[in-house]
Amino acid sequence: LCHLRNENIVVEAGNTEFVCYDGVLYSADMTRAIKEYAATGDYVMPVSVVEIDPYAFYQANDIDSAVISPNVTSVSYYAFADCQSLEEVVITDGIESIEDWAFVACSNLENITLSNELRYIGREVFVASAISEIDLPDSLVSMDSYTFAECQKLAKVDLGTGITTCKTTIAYIHKDNLNIRLRHAQKPPARNLQPLRN
């Protein structure tokens, strides 16, 4: 099997372990997304998928939007990293965590819909994206550091009511008008919620 971008992946006849569908290599039962190699346009993940491999869609530069299967519980680290054409992502209800660097360096990513069951966002998940504002769901409990670092268009972050842990800073950006809003949380977050500016 080939794990290099722009290389074709061919599953030989009789293979019972893997299947190729719409430019993505999956496990034979379509429960695991392993490696994108030729997906284009608006990608909708099959609802049968419950697991996304790390780097599965790394540098998938022909995908404009992505809808994640509602049966996935966690978006793996670097899963969609460095997808330069990606403009919109839908993290469907059912997904509970987004791991470190999952969407790092997606420089045209403007629109993000988050699961209403999301509980954890990892380190540097949306670094250098093009989002201008984001409302985090009330289900979110914990967010790791530098989630929105270098998001130069970011003007508003609504943290929701459930957040209790936010490690170090949310963002490292060079602007003075970033509005971070905490909506009536039950108890204060454990760490600093202010953007870091120099």
N, C-alpha and C positions, 0 to 999 in steps of 0.2 A: 504494500500500500504506500501511496505517496502522500506526504504531509507538507508539500511545498505549494505555495500559492501559484495559480495558473497552470498547474500540472493536472492532467486528466487522471481520474481515478476510475479504474475499471474493475468491476467485480466479476470474476469468472463464473461461467455457468456451473451450477452445482454447489456454489459456495453457500453454506448455511449460516454464516456468521454475520455477513454484512449485506447492505442493499444501498444502491444509489437512487436518490429521488430528488428531482428539481435542483440538481447541482450541489447536493449535500450528501455526505456519506453517513449512514445510520447503521445501528445494529439491525440485524435481520428482523427483529420484532418491532422495529421503529420506536423503541423506548429511549434510545440514547442517540443524541446528535454528536457525531464524532469529529467531522471535518468538512467545512464548506470548501468547494473548489470551483463552482461555476454558477452560483446563485446570482440572480439579477433582479432589479426592480423592487417590488414590494414583497418581502419574504414573510410568509405566515407559517410558523412552526406547526407541524402536525400535532394534534392534541394528544396523540399517543406518547409523545416524548415526555419523559420524567427526569431526564438527566442531560446536562450539557457539559461536554468535556472542556477542560481548560484550553484556551486558544482555539476553540472550535470554529469561530468566525473571525479570527484574527486577520486583519487586513483584507476583509471581504469588501473590496472597494467598489463593487457593482451593486450593492444593496442600498436602496434608498430609504427603506423603512423596514422595521422588524416587529412582529407580534410574537411574544414568547408564549409557549404552551401553558395553559392554566394548571397543568399537572406537574410542572416543574416546581419544586419548592425552593431551589437555590440557583441563582445565576452564577456560574463558576468564575474564578479569577481569570482575567484577560479574555473572557469569552467573546466579547465584541470589541476588543481593543484595536485602536488605529484603523477604524473603518471610515475612510475619508469622505465617502458619499452619503453616509448614514445621517438622515435628517430627523427621523422620528422613531421612537421606541415605545412600545406598549408592554409594560410589565403587568401582566394580567393578574386578577385576583386569584389567590392560591399560592403565589410566590411570597416566601417569608424572608428571604435574605438575598442581598446582592453582594458578592464577595469582592475582595480587593481588586482594583484596577479593571473591573469588568468592562467599563466603557471609556477607559482612559484614551486621550488623544483622538477622540471622534470630533474633529474640529468643526464639523457642520451640523452637529446634533443640536437641534433647537427645541424640539418638543418631546417631553418625557411624561408618559402617563404611568403612575406608580400604583401597584397593588394596594388595595385597602386592607390587606392582611400582612403587609410588609412590616417586619420587626427590626431588621438590622441592615445597615448600609456600611460596607467596608471602607478601607482606606483608599483615598484618591480615586474613587469610582468614576467621577465625572470630570476629571482634570482636563482643562483646556477645551471644554465643549463650548457651544455657542448659545447655551440657554440664557434667557434674560430674567426669568423668574420661575420659581418652583414652589408648589405647595406640598409639603410632606404629610403623609397620612397620619391620622391620630393613632394608628396601630404601631407606628414606629417608636421603638424603645431606645435603641442604641445606634449611634453613628460614630464611625471612626474618624480619624483626623484628615484634614485637607480634602474633604469630599468634593468641594467645588473650586479647588485651587486653580488659578490662572484662567478662570471663566470671565473674560474681559467684558462681556455684555451683561453679566449678572447684576440685577438691581434689587431683587427681592427674594428672600427665603422665608417661607412660613413653616415653622417647625412643628405645628400640630400640638395636641394636648398630651400625648403619651411619652414624649422624649424624657428620659431620665439620665442618660449618659451620652456625653458628647466630648470625645477626646480632643485635647488641645484646641485647635482652631478649625472653623468650618471652611474658611477660604483664605487664600493668600493671593490678593489682587491689589492692583495699584489704583484704587479709586476711593473716593470719600462718601459716596452716596449709596452704599449697600445697606439695605434695610433688612435686618433680621428680626423677625417677629415671633414671639412665643405666646401661644394662645392658652392661657389659663391652665397650665399644667398642674397636676395633682401635687407634685413636689418638684423643687428646682433641680435642673440638670446638675450633674456632678462636676462638670468642667466648664471652662470658658466658652461662651457662645459668640464672642465677637470676632469679626474678621481681623486678620493680621495684616497690617499695612506697614510699608517702610517709607 
